[in-house]
Amino acid sequence: MTGSTRRTVAALLLVGSVVTFVVVGLSKADVRTDLDSFLPQQDPVAQRYARLTESFGADPVVVMLQARSGASLLGEKPLQSVVRLEGRLAQLKNVSGVYGPGTLLNQIAGRAQDLLTELLGRRDAIVARAKADAEQKGRSPAAAGKKARAA
């Protein structure tokens, strides 16, 4: 064998060895992209999260509804059916949460109620302040009440 042939054989053996190691290494690689793969495994919070996912599961199940062509799921009757379905799904034993139109409507109603309560509270505070100011300036209770209503 000549010197160049030996070098070629040695290079091929080296390349073959490297390729073999890479292939074996990649075959043993575990690619994980779930949330807990980004957490330090010794952290107490990560360990609690692992116990929680073992008990309840971590992968969400998405149910997507699609209306027939020309129809709408947001009409009165279809929406009632979807909200009923959402309620039934929420009552299943192994379901930890359901989010859908019913949840959205409840959130909107709750936020609207909070907003109205806040506005009424502000109004009452303004009325009380106007009445107190009028009384402090020596106006009669009737005049103070009139001033408060005007505020």
C-alpha positions as CSV (number, residue, x, y, z in Angstrom):
1,M,0.0,0.0,0.0
2,T,1.3,3.4,-0.8
3,G,1.3,6.4,1.6
4,S,-1.6,8.1,-0.1
5,T,-3.7,5.0,0.0
6,R,-3.0,4.5,3.7
7,R,-4.0,8.1,4.4
8,T,-7.2,7.6,2.4
9,V,-8.1,4.4,4.3
10,A,-7.2,6.1,7.6
11,A,-9.4,9.1,6.7
12,L,-12.3,6.9,5.6
13,L,-12.0,4.9,8.9
14,L,-11.9,8.1,10.9
15,V,-14.9,9.6,9.0
16,G,-16.8,6.2,9.4
17,S,-16.0,6.2,13.1
18,V,-17.2,9.8,13.6
19,V,-20.4,9.1,11.6
20,T,-21.0,5.9,13.7
21,F,-20.6,7.8,17.0
22,V,-22.9,10.6,15.8
23,V,-25.6,8.2,14.6
24,V,-25.5,6.2,17.8
25,G,-25.5,9.4,19.9
26,L,-28.4,10.9,18.0
27,S,-30.4,7.6,18.3
28,K,-30.1,8.0,22.0
29,A,-31.0,11.6,22.1
30,D,-34.3,12.6,23.7
31,V,-35.8,15.8,22.3
32,R,-38.4,17.2,24.6
33,T,-40.1,20.5,24.2
34,D,-42.8,20.2,26.9
35,L,-42.9,22.8,29.7
36,D,-41.3,20.6,32.3
37,S,-38.2,20.1,30.1
38,F,-37.3,23.7,30.6
39,L,-37.5,23.6,34.4
40,P,-34.7,22.5,36.7
41,Q,-35.7,19.0,37.8
42,Q,-34.5,19.5,41.4
43,D,-36.5,22.6,42.0
44,P,-39.4,22.1,44.4
45,V,-41.9,23.9,42.2
46,A,-40.9,21.7,39.2
47,Q,-41.4,18.6,41.4
48,R,-44.8,19.8,42.5
49,Y,-45.7,20.5,38.9
50,A,-44.5,16.9,37.9
51,R,-46.8,15.4,40.6
52,L,-49.7,17.6,39.4
53,T,-49.3,16.5,35.8
54,E,-49.0,12.8,36.9
55,S,-52.3,13.2,38.7
56,F,-54.2,15.3,36.2
57,G,-52.3,15.2,33.0
58,A,-50.7,18.1,31.3
59,D,-51.8,17.9,27.7
60,P,-54.9,19.9,26.8
61,V,-57.5,18.4,24.6
62,V,-59.0,20.9,22.2
63,V,-62.4,20.5,20.8
64,M,-63.0,22.6,17.8
65,L,-66.4,23.1,16.4
66,Q,-67.1,24.2,12.9
67,A,-70.4,25.3,11.5
68,R,-71.7,24.0,8.2
69,S,-71.2,26.3,5.2
70,G,-73.4,29.4,5.6
71,A,-74.3,28.6,9.2
72,S,-73.0,30.2,12.3
73,L,-72.2,28.8,15.7
74,L,-72.9,32.2,17.3
75,G,-76.6,32.2,16.5
76,E,-79.0,31.9,19.4
77,K,-79.8,28.1,19.1
78,P,-76.3,26.9,18.1
79,L,-74.8,29.0,20.9
80,Q,-77.1,27.5,23.5
81,S,-76.1,24.1,22.3
82,V,-72.4,24.9,22.5
83,V,-72.7,26.4,25.9
84,R,-74.6,23.2,27.1
85,L,-71.8,21.1,25.6
86,E,-69.3,23.2,27.4
87,G,-71.2,22.6,30.7
88,R,-71.3,18.9,30.1
89,L,-67.6,18.7,29.3
90,A,-66.8,20.7,32.5
91,Q,-68.7,18.1,34.6
92,L,-66.7,15.1,33.3
93,K,-64.6,13.4,36.0
94,N,-61.2,13.9,34.6
95,V,-61.7,17.4,33.2
96,S,-59.9,20.2,35.1
97,G,-61.1,23.1,33.1
98,V,-63.2,24.0,30.0
99,Y,-63.0,27.3,28.2
100,G,-65.5,28.3,25.5
101,P,-68.3,30.7,24.7
102,G,-70.0,30.1,28.0
103,T,-66.8,31.0,29.9
104,L,-66.3,34.0,27.7
105,L,-69.9,35.2,28.3
106,N,-69.6,34.7,32.0
107,Q,-66.3,36.6,32.1
108,I,-67.9,39.5,30.1
109,A,-71.0,39.5,32.4
110,G,-68.8,39.4,35.5
111,R,-66.6,42.2,34.3
112,A,-69.6,44.3,33.3
113,Q,-71.0,43.8,36.8
114,D,-67.7,44.9,38.3
115,L,-67.6,47.9,36.1
116,L,-71.2,49.0,37.0
117,T,-70.4,48.5,40.7
118,E,-67.3,50.7,40.4
119,L,-69.2,53.4,38.5
120,L,-72.1,53.4,41.0
121,G,-69.6,53.6,43.8
122,R,-67.9,56.5,42.2
123,R,-71.2,58.2,41.6
124,D,-72.2,57.7,45.3
125,A,-68.9,59.1,46.4
126,I,-69.3,62.2,44.2
127,V,-72.9,62.7,45.5
128,A,-71.8,62.4,49.1
129,R,-68.9,64.8,48.6
130,A,-71.1,67.4,46.9
131,K,-73.7,67.1,49.7
132,A,-71.0,67.4,52.4
133,D,-69.4,70.4,50.6
134,A,-72.9,72.1,50.4
135,E,-73.6,71.4,54.0
136,Q,-70.1,72.7,55.0
137,K,-70.9,75.9,53.2
138,G,-74.0,76.3,55.3
139,R,-76.6,75.5,52.8
140,S,-79.9,73.9,53.9
141,P,-80.4,70.1,53.7
142,A,-82.7,70.6,50.8
143,A,-80.2,72.8,48.9
144,A,-77.4,70.3,49.8
145,G,-79.5,67.5,48.4
146,K,-80.2,69.5,45.2
147,K,-76.5,70.2,44.9
148,A,-75.7,66.5,45.4
149,R,-78.3,65.4,42.7
150,A,-76.8,68.0,40.3
151,A,-73.3,66.5,40.8
